[in-house]
Amino acid sequence: MWKFMMQNAIAMVGGQDLIIILVIVLVLFGGKKIPELLRGVGKGVGELQKGLDEGKRQLTQSLHEEPVATTTTAPTTETTTTTTPRA
């Protein structure tokens, strides 16, 4: 679904829009900072992908496991009575 949304978003951006965005990024970050910025974005996307894969793996694993029988014990209620001396 994410890939589908990104394809539609990219399709909506025209050539002039892309040039304007690139010029703004160049002005804001400068030519030397752009590779650093893109490297950080790439690492972030990689970490996101790892997290998504781990979540999918855990979900699949938990769906295939047999439910564990649990026994519950009724809570005990203890009443304590105290007497106070009358004055």
FENDA-V836158 format. One record per backbone hydrogen bond with DSSP energy under -0.5 kcal/mol. NH is the residue of the N-H (numbers start at 0). CO is the residue of the C=O. If there is no record, write none. Layout:
NH CO
NH CO
//
This chain:
4 0
5 1
6 2
7 3
8 4
9 5
10 6
11 7
12 8
12 9
13 11
17 13
18 14
19 15
20 16
21 17
22 18
23 19
24 20
25 21
26 22
27 23
28 24
29 25
32 28
33 29
34 30
36 32
37 33
38 34
39 35
40 36
41 37
42 38
43 39
44 40
45 41
46 42
47 43
48 44
49 45
50 46
51 47
52 48
53 49
54 50
55 51
56 52
57 53
58 54
59 55
60 56
61 57
62 58
63 59
64 60
77 75
79 77
80 78
//
